[in-house]
Amino acid sequence: MFYFLSRGIVHGRHTITASPARTLFVEFISSNANHQHSFAVSYLINSCGLSLDSALRASKNVKFETPENPDLVLSFLKNRGFSNSHISVFVRKLPSLLLSNPEKTFLPKFEFFYSKGVSSPDLVKILCLEPNILQASLEERIIPCFGFLKDFLKSDGDVIASFKIQPRFLTGFIETYVSSNVEFLQENGVPKSNITALLLRYAHRFTRNPDIFKKTVEQVKGMGFDPLKLNFCLAVHAIMSMSKSTWERKVNLYKKWGLSEKEIFEAFGRSPWFMTASEKKLTKLFDFFVNELGWKPSVIVKRPVVVGTSFEKRIVPRGSVIQFLLSKGLIKNNLCSPGWFLIPDSVFLKKFVECYEKEAPQLLKLYKEKLYISR
């Protein structure tokens, strides 16, 4: 049985126009291929913009012989800001939603989110990331989830911000994971304000299995972090952001640059960002500080937060200015500090560029050139 799926074929009123390159000749060899299966595949390609492979996979999970209901779903979504590309992502992730009753299943949820201040573009992004939200119960899942988070985050805007970071909050993770992990932090003396900060910035950490989460919290306590301080939560995030093998590789990388294990853990204690940077960035950063500026690696341990700054936009432009001043003898190496990379731009320019305008008028141009290259 053969079906020709081309640019001009329309199975409903919402065909996504295909380019000539998308013209497909599909041969169904399987003996159990039937009209229902082939129609769904054709519709998924022509009306939803899926590739042939994606359409074939999706057709295993959604069965329909006519376009009426899928057309209603696509019309509903398009009327609420979904573009063709959004629809392709949305349907590919959860094709069964094409069989939903949009007025009954979708509309109450859209109205709830709109009432809380979620903009149409933001809601589209959230739903494309996690279309299962539209299958979750409004009364039993979504509204309780919103209330739980608002108890911590206080404002609707902050709750929405957390959804944009971790939309899975809306599909039941509050019940199974998040509430358990939040309660465990509270039991260990972590202030509500610090939990709020972690929820806002790294919401996805709370969706981890409670056993893993608890083990990490205990590990952070064992390292000597104070639960009352924000660094405790940041350390939990840092450890959960990488595998054990990645952690060990970073420790070994620091050792290769001459840091002792004690110095590494001291730096991590001062700033958990010390362990979150990629190995590639750490290599570039230490090469610049040690080989270009002539600093000892131990200098970084005193201000480890510098590891978290942008290498291209902060380290290189400022480092080039400092390197020039050192080469001209205008500043002394023994007075150099990583803190120079942490001060505001206006302060740095005033302290290291403007005050040397007579001795080195080219400094501002050098700084701007390096900054421009990084963009």
C-alpha positions as a Python dict, from the first residue, in 0.01 Angstrom:
ca = {
    (1, 'M'): (0, 0, 0),
    (2, 'F'): (141, 341, -98),
    (3, 'Y'): (54, 692, 19),
    (4, 'F'): (187, 1010, -136),
    (5, 'L'): (229, 1286, 122),
    (6, 'S'): (311, 1608, -53),
    (7, 'R'): (298, 1982, -23),
    (8, 'G'): (-55, 2016, -147),
    (9, 'I'): (-225, 1755, 66),
    (10, 'V'): (-459, 1889, 332),
    (11, 'H'): (-634, 1673, 590),
    (12, 'G'): (-782, 1963, 779),
    (13, 'R'): (-797, 2339, 791),
    (14, 'H'): (-463, 2378, 967),
    (15, 'T'): (-209, 2235, 725),
    (16, 'I'): (149, 2340, 793),
    (17, 'T'): (290, 2424, 452),
    (18, 'A'): (587, 2206, 363),
    (19, 'S'): (880, 2302, 146),
    (20, 'P'): (956, 2095, -165),
    (21, 'A'): (1229, 1929, 39),
    (22, 'R'): (961, 1792, 275),
    (23, 'T'): (773, 1618, -5),
    (24, 'L'): (763, 1258, 99),
    (25, 'F'): (689, 929, -66),
    (26, 'V'): (591, 695, 211),
    (27, 'E'): (572, 321, 159),
    (28, 'F'): (407, 116, 428),
    (29, 'I'): (534, -237, 383),
    (30, 'S'): (404, -380, 708),
    (31, 'S'): (118, -622, 653),
    (32, 'N'): (-87, -464, 932),
    (33, 'A'): (-67, -110, 790),
    (34, 'N'): (-421, 25, 754),
    (35, 'H'): (-609, 340, 662),
    (36, 'Q'): (-633, 460, 1022),
    (37, 'H'): (-259, 434, 1073),
    (38, 'S'): (-169, 595, 741),
    (39, 'F'): (-415, 881, 785),
    (40, 'A'): (-274, 967, 1127),
    (41, 'V'): (83, 965, 990),
    (42, 'S'): (-20, 1185, 698),
    (43, 'Y'): (-200, 1429, 928),
    (44, 'L'): (91, 1448, 1173),
    (45, 'I'): (325, 1536, 886),
    (46, 'N'): (108, 1778, 690),
    (47, 'S'): (-95, 1944, 965),
    (48, 'C'): (146, 1925, 1260),
    (49, 'G'): (483, 1956, 1088),
    (50, 'L'): (636, 1635, 1219),
    (51, 'S'): (906, 1451, 1029),
    (52, 'L'): (823, 1111, 886),
    (53, 'D'): (1013, 931, 1164),
    (54, 'S'): (846, 1139, 1436),
    (55, 'A'): (503, 1088, 1278),
    (56, 'L'): (550, 712, 1261),
    (57, 'R'): (651, 701, 1628),
    (58, 'A'): (366, 930, 1733),
    (59, 'S'): (107, 729, 1538),
    (60, 'K'): (174, 436, 1771),
    (61, 'N'): (31, 641, 2058),
    (62, 'V'): (-255, 822, 1889),
    (63, 'K'): (-525, 674, 1663),
    (64, 'F'): (-773, 875, 1457),
    (65, 'E'): (-935, 838, 1117),
    (66, 'T'): (-1077, 1187, 1065),
    (67, 'P'): (-934, 1536, 1118),
    (68, 'E'): (-1226, 1687, 1310),
    (69, 'N'): (-1097, 1660, 1667),
    (70, 'P'): (-728, 1722, 1590),
    (71, 'D'): (-836, 2028, 1391),
    (72, 'L'): (-1021, 2161, 1696),
    (73, 'V'): (-708, 2115, 1907),
    (74, 'L'): (-483, 2291, 1654),
    (75, 'S'): (-732, 2575, 1614),
    (76, 'F'): (-748, 2621, 1991),
    (77, 'L'): (-370, 2630, 2021),
    (78, 'K'): (-318, 2867, 1729),
    (79, 'N'): (-577, 3106, 1870),
    (80, 'R'): (-369, 3121, 2187),
    (81, 'G'): (-33, 3201, 2035),
    (82, 'F'): (107, 2865, 1924),
    (83, 'S'): (309, 2893, 1604),
    (84, 'N'): (357, 2606, 1360),
    (85, 'S'): (694, 2526, 1518),
    (86, 'H'): (540, 2531, 1868),
    (87, 'I'): (270, 2290, 1753),
    (88, 'S'): (530, 2055, 1606),
    (89, 'V'): (717, 2042, 1938),
    (90, 'F'): (396, 2014, 2140),
    (91, 'V'): (247, 1730, 1933),
    (92, 'R'): (575, 1542, 1899),
    (93, 'K'): (611, 1527, 2276),
    (94, 'L'): (251, 1426, 2352),
    (95, 'P'): (51, 1336, 2038),
    (96, 'S'): (-240, 1198, 2243),
    (97, 'L'): (-342, 1559, 2320),
    (98, 'L'): (-481, 1576, 1965),
    (99, 'L'): (-770, 1361, 2089),
    (100, 'S'): (-856, 1594, 2379),
    (101, 'N'): (-1162, 1814, 2408),
    (102, 'P'): (-984, 2154, 2410),
    (103, 'E'): (-1275, 2352, 2552),
    (104, 'K'): (-1323, 2110, 2839),
    (105, 'T'): (-966, 1994, 2905),
    (106, 'F'): (-747, 2289, 2800),
    (107, 'L'): (-954, 2606, 2842),
    (108, 'P'): (-994, 2602, 3225),
    (109, 'K'): (-618, 2562, 3265),
    (110, 'F'): (-537, 2841, 3021),
    (111, 'E'): (-784, 3069, 3202),
    (112, 'F'): (-629, 2982, 3539),
    (113, 'F'): (-277, 3065, 3421),
    (114, 'Y'): (-392, 3387, 3255),
    (115, 'S'): (-569, 3487, 3579),
    (116, 'K'): (-239, 3448, 3766),
    (117, 'G'): (-55, 3676, 3526),
    (118, 'V'): (110, 3424, 3295),
    (119, 'S'): (151, 3589, 2956),
    (120, 'S'): (45, 3405, 2642),
    (121, 'P'): (406, 3374, 2511),
    (122, 'D'): (528, 3243, 2848),
    (123, 'L'): (246, 2991, 2870),
    (124, 'V'): (327, 2863, 2521),
    (125, 'K'): (691, 2812, 2625),
    (126, 'I'): (591, 2637, 2949),
    (127, 'L'): (351, 2402, 2772),
    (128, 'C'): (598, 2319, 2496),
    (129, 'L'): (849, 2222, 2762),
    (130, 'E'): (595, 2016, 2954),
    (131, 'P'): (273, 1940, 2759),
    (132, 'N'): (169, 1692, 3030),
    (133, 'I'): (49, 1997, 3224),
    (134, 'L'): (-264, 1992, 3009),
    (135, 'Q'): (-337, 1637, 3127),
    (136, 'A'): (-288, 1721, 3493),
    (137, 'S'): (-595, 1788, 3707),
    (138, 'L'): (-655, 2159, 3760),
    (139, 'E'): (-821, 2110, 4099),
    (140, 'E'): (-605, 1826, 4232),
    (141, 'R'): (-263, 1913, 4090),
    (142, 'I'): (-217, 2257, 3935),
    (143, 'I'): (-401, 2477, 4189),
    (144, 'P'): (-248, 2299, 4496),
    (145, 'C'): (95, 2320, 4335),
    (146, 'F'): (55, 2693, 4276),
    (147, 'G'): (-55, 2741, 4636),
    (148, 'F'): (232, 2536, 4778),
    (149, 'L'): (492, 2738, 4590),
    (150, 'K'): (328, 3071, 4665),
    (151, 'D'): (357, 2991, 5036),
    (152, 'F'): (733, 3009, 4985),
    (153, 'L'): (773, 3251, 4699),
    (154, 'K'): (496, 3492, 4811),
    (155, 'S'): (418, 3652, 4474),
    (156, 'D'): (241, 3508, 4170),
    (157, 'G'): (524, 3645, 3957),
    (158, 'D'): (786, 3444, 4143),
    (159, 'V'): (576, 3129, 4122),
    (160, 'I'): (545, 3181, 3747),
    (161, 'A'): (921, 3231, 3725),
    (162, 'S'): (974, 2895, 3895),
    (163, 'F'): (736, 2727, 3649),
    (164, 'K'): (935, 2871, 3359),
    (165, 'I'): (1249, 2711, 3505),
    (166, 'Q'): (1085, 2383, 3603),
    (167, 'P'): (741, 2324, 3447),
    (168, 'R'): (737, 1969, 3585),
    (169, 'F'): (628, 2126, 3913),
    (170, 'L'): (281, 2133, 3761),
    (171, 'T'): (254, 1763, 3683),
    (172, 'G'): (262, 1615, 4030),
    (173, 'F'): (623, 1651, 4140),
    (174, 'I'): (507, 1880, 4422),
    (175, 'E'): (334, 1584, 4583),
    (176, 'T'): (599, 1321, 4521),
    (177, 'Y'): (930, 1504, 4542),
    (178, 'V'): (929, 1879, 4599),
    (179, 'S'): (734, 1892, 4924),
    (180, 'S'): (948, 1612, 5071),
    (181, 'N'): (1272, 1785, 4973),
    (182, 'V'): (1157, 2123, 5101),
    (183, 'E'): (1052, 1970, 5433),
    (184, 'F'): (1390, 1798, 5470),
    (185, 'L'): (1573, 2128, 5427),
    (186, 'Q'): (1350, 2286, 5689),
    (187, 'E'): (1412, 1996, 5927),
    (188, 'N'): (1784, 2062, 5889),
    (189, 'G'): (1749, 2426, 5986),
    (190, 'V'): (1763, 2588, 5642),
    (191, 'P'): (1578, 2923, 5658),
    (192, 'K'): (1268, 2964, 5445),
    (193, 'S'): (1428, 3261, 5268),
    (194, 'N'): (1719, 3044, 5149),
    (195, 'I'): (1484, 2770, 5031),
    (196, 'T'): (1296, 3038, 4840),
    (197, 'A'): (1618, 3156, 4675),
    (198, 'L'): (1700, 2800, 4569),
    (199, 'L'): (1347, 2745, 4436),
    (200, 'L'): (1367, 3061, 4228),
    (201, 'R'): (1710, 2997, 4080),
    (202, 'Y'): (1741, 2619, 4067),
    (203, 'A'): (1388, 2485, 4086),
    (204, 'H'): (1481, 2164, 3905),
    (205, 'R'): (1694, 2048, 4199),
    (206, 'F'): (1377, 1995, 4402),
    (207, 'T'): (1241, 1743, 4153),
    (208, 'R'): (1518, 1496, 4232),
    (209, 'N'): (1436, 1173, 4408),
    (210, 'P'): (1409, 1248, 4784),
    (211, 'D'): (1660, 977, 4872),
    (212, 'I'): (1923, 1137, 4646),
    (213, 'F'): (1832, 1484, 4770),
    (214, 'K'): (1861, 1384, 5135),
    (215, 'K'): (2195, 1212, 5076),
    (216, 'T'): (2329, 1531, 4916),
    (217, 'V'): (2207, 1750, 5202),
    (218, 'E'): (2378, 1517, 5451),
    (219, 'Q'): (2697, 1531, 5244),
    (220, 'V'): (2692, 1912, 5248),
    (221, 'K'): (2642, 1911, 5625),
    (222, 'G'): (2937, 1677, 5657),
    (223, 'M'): (3154, 1924, 5467),
    (224, 'G'): (3092, 2180, 5739),
    (225, 'F'): (2849, 2411, 5562),
    (226, 'D'): (2621, 2611, 5790),
    (227, 'P'): (2251, 2540, 5710),
    (228, 'L'): (2168, 2898, 5812),
    (229, 'K'): (2375, 3042, 5529),
    (230, 'L'): (2283, 3061, 5161),
    (231, 'N'): (2605, 2882, 5064),
    (232, 'F'): (2455, 2565, 5213),
    (233, 'C'): (2181, 2564, 4949),
    (234, 'L'): (2426, 2661, 4674),
    (235, 'A'): (2651, 2371, 4774),
    (236, 'V'): (2354, 2133, 4749),
    (237, 'H'): (2289, 2268, 4400),
    (238, 'A'): (2656, 2240, 4301),
    (239, 'I'): (2693, 1877, 4407),
    (240, 'M'): (2365, 1776, 4243),
    (241, 'S'): (2464, 1947, 3920),
    (242, 'M'): (2731, 1690, 3835),
    (243, 'S'): (2813, 1323, 3862),
    (244, 'K'): (3067, 1187, 4107),
    (245, 'S'): (3311, 1124, 3822),
    (246, 'T'): (3279, 1484, 3701),
    (247, 'W'): (3344, 1610, 4054),
    (248, 'E'): (3656, 1395, 4078),
    (249, 'R'): (3784, 1514, 3740),
    (250, 'K'): (3752, 1877, 3851),
    (251, 'V'): (3933, 1804, 4177),
    (252, 'N'): (4214, 1639, 3980),
    (253, 'L'): (4225, 1932, 3739),
    (254, 'Y'): (4273, 2175, 4029),
    (255, 'K'): (4545, 1951, 4169),
    (256, 'K'): (4727, 1962, 3835),
    (257, 'W'): (4741, 2340, 3871),
    (258, 'G'): (4906, 2301, 4209),
    (259, 'L'): (4617, 2324, 4454),
    (260, 'S'): (4600, 2087, 4746),
    (261, 'E'): (4283, 1900, 4835),
    (262, 'K'): (4253, 2118, 5143),
    (263, 'E'): (4271, 2435, 4933),
    (264, 'I'): (4012, 2298, 4690),
    (265, 'F'): (3760, 2229, 4966),
    (266, 'E'): (3835, 2561, 5135),
    (267, 'A'): (3758, 2736, 4807),
    (268, 'F'): (3438, 2535, 4763),
    (269, 'G'): (3338, 2630, 5116),
    (270, 'R'): (3385, 3000, 5039),
    (271, 'S'): (3204, 2978, 4706),
    (272, 'P'): (3029, 2666, 4571),
    (273, 'W'): (3066, 2821, 4223),
    (274, 'F'): (3425, 2702, 4245),
    (275, 'M'): (3310, 2354, 4143),
    (276, 'T'): (3030, 2439, 3899),
    (277, 'A'): (3235, 2583, 3612),
    (278, 'S'): (3308, 2349, 3321),
    (279, 'E'): (3646, 2179, 3298),
    (280, 'K'): (3710, 2364, 2972),
    (281, 'K'): (3648, 2700, 3138),
    (282, 'L'): (3861, 2612, 3441),
    (283, 'T'): (4151, 2520, 3214),
    (284, 'K'): (4126, 2849, 3022),
    (285, 'L'): (4088, 3051, 3341),
    (286, 'F'): (4388, 2902, 3522),
    (287, 'D'): (4601, 2917, 3209),
    (288, 'F'): (4523, 3288, 3187),
    (289, 'F'): (4580, 3366, 3553),
    (290, 'V'): (4893, 3153, 3593),
    (291, 'N'): (5062, 3173, 3253),
    (292, 'E'): (4946, 3513, 3131),
    (293, 'L'): (4926, 3715, 3453),
    (294, 'G'): (5187, 3516, 3647),
    (295, 'W'): (4968, 3456, 3950),
    (296, 'K'): (5002, 3163, 4185),
    (297, 'P'): (4701, 2926, 4176),
    (298, 'S'): (4657, 2968, 4552),
    (299, 'V'): (4562, 3334, 4490),
    (300, 'I'): (4235, 3215, 4333),
    (301, 'V'): (4147, 3020, 4647),
    (302, 'K'): (4118, 3349, 4837),
    (303, 'R'): (3844, 3474, 4603),
    (304, 'P'): (3703, 3158, 4443),
    (305, 'V'): (3385, 3333, 4331),
    (306, 'V'): (3591, 3469, 4041),
    (307, 'V'): (3557, 3125, 3880),
    (308, 'G'): (3189, 3199, 3828),
    (309, 'T'): (3247, 3515, 3624),
    (310, 'S'): (3243, 3519, 3243),
    (311, 'F'): (3582, 3434, 3096),
    (312, 'E'): (3523, 3618, 2768),
    (313, 'K'): (3328, 3918, 2896),
    (314, 'R'): (3502, 3978, 3227),
    (315, 'I'): (3831, 3792, 3268),
    (316, 'V'): (3987, 3860, 2928),
    (317, 'P'): (3903, 4233, 2892),
    (318, 'R'): (4007, 4320, 3247),
    (319, 'G'): (4299, 4079, 3243),
    (320, 'S'): (4434, 4243, 2928),
    (321, 'V'): (4431, 4581, 3100),
    (322, 'I'): (4603, 4441, 3409),
    (323, 'Q'): (4859, 4258, 3192),
    (324, 'F'): (4941, 4583, 3011),
    (325, 'L'): (4980, 4776, 3336),
    (326, 'L'): (5209, 4506, 3473),
    (327, 'S'): (5424, 4510, 3158),
    (328, 'K'): (5471, 4887, 3193),
    (329, 'G'): (5547, 4866, 3564),
    (330, 'L'): (5246, 5080, 3649),
    (331, 'I'): (5118, 4822, 3900),
    (332, 'K'): (5300, 4555, 4099),
    (333, 'N'): (5225, 4186, 4064),
    (334, 'N'): (5238, 4124, 4437),
    (335, 'L'): (4944, 4362, 4481),
    (336, 'C'): (4725, 4188, 4223),
    (337, 'S'): (4396, 4045, 4342),
    (338, 'P'): (4115, 3833, 4191),
    (339, 'G'): (3886, 4089, 4351),
    (340, 'W'): (3968, 4319, 4061),
    (341, 'F'): (3755, 4096, 3842),
    (342, 'L'): (3457, 4124, 4077),
    (343, 'I'): (3416, 4500, 4117),
    (344, 'P'): (3161, 4688, 3902),
    (345, 'D'): (3270, 4797, 3553),
    (346, 'S'): (3257, 5164, 3646),
    (347, 'V'): (3488, 5110, 3944),
    (348, 'F'): (3732, 4900, 3740),
    (349, 'L'): (3752, 5162, 3464),
    (350, 'K'): (3808, 5440, 3715),
    (351, 'K'): (4076, 5248, 3909),
    (352, 'F'): (4267, 5085, 3622),
    (353, 'V'): (4194, 5279, 3305),
    (354, 'E'): (4098, 5640, 3367),
    (355, 'C'): (4364, 5707, 3628),
    (356, 'Y'): (4636, 5594, 3384),
    (357, 'E'): (4508, 5802, 3094),
    (358, 'K'): (4830, 6004, 3068),
    (359, 'E'): (5071, 5711, 3102),
    (360, 'A'): (4865, 5471, 2886),
    (361, 'P'): (4602, 5649, 2675),
    (362, 'Q'): (4546, 5330, 2471),
    (363, 'L'): (4407, 5137, 2767),
    (364, 'L'): (4042, 5225, 2708),
    (365, 'K'): (4071, 5122, 2344),
    (366, 'L'): (4234, 4793, 2446),
    (367, 'Y'): (3960, 4723, 2700),
    (368, 'K'): (3681, 4799, 2453),
    (369, 'E'): (3840, 4589, 2179),
    (370, 'K'): (3862, 4285, 2405),
    (371, 'L'): (3507, 4344, 2526),
    (372, 'Y'): (3380, 4378, 2168),
    (373, 'I'): (3548, 4055, 2058),
    (374, 'S'): (3369, 3870, 2336),
    (375, 'R'): (3027, 3971, 2205),
}
